[in-house]
């Protein structure tokens, strides 16, 4: 798989300008021979959540349909998150994966809402994990703050995922958290992590970029800086099998033990 990360400056409440940037990066990704293009979290609008009603649409219309056309035009699989409106009328932060024919193959709505950016006030959390089978292997979908929840990534690994895609809007001053957690999720699950973060400023937040691809051994294959750029790298997904054979953590797991209550020792029971 050859994958490109569209590390873009997302302009708040300017979907037309943001789509133009995404289209330019899609053309560049096609020229670079990419199979997959990953866009950041809420790449079409940024965190203009108080006006979600103005942007949120069903995943088959609006910005999602426009992304499908972009995927078809540039012969790319495209994944990234935008504001969606469900059949229940609620708004969600939804990552969608379109194949190179523009077909919607999977959607994942962010299950962990980030209170520091008021997501819980305007959005409804998703309640399903989503993976999809591709020509390169099984791929899991997650969004930004999900990175802090290792259980999600472990479930993807147990389901056979060789790669998890993570669109994000991750700000300073937590760059060190971003870099550390990306490596941790890759190492502990022996999978590739491809994370596309935005750059630029919005509502007083300074977004730190450093989009990255980490391999199953925890090696950084690609990492951006804090400028708007397209990053492209080739993944050897057979690496997952090799690493899992070298250290067979999934064979050595003891799930029945993990389900037990924790025994807390004290002087009284020693």
Secondary structure, DSSP 8 states (H G I E B T S, - for coil): -EEEEEE-B--TT-HHHHHHHHHHHHHHHHHTT-SEEEE-TTTTT-S-GGGHHHH-B-TTSHHHHHHHHHHHHHT-EEEEEEEEE-TTS-EEEEEEEE-TTS-EEEEEE-SS--GGGTHHHH-------EEEEETTEEEEEEEGGGGG-HHHHHHHHHTTEEEEEEEE--BTT-HHHHHHHHHHHHHHHTSEEEEEE-EEEETTEEEE---EEE-TTS-EEEE--SS-EEEEEE--THHHHHHHHHS-HHHH--HHHHTS------GGG-
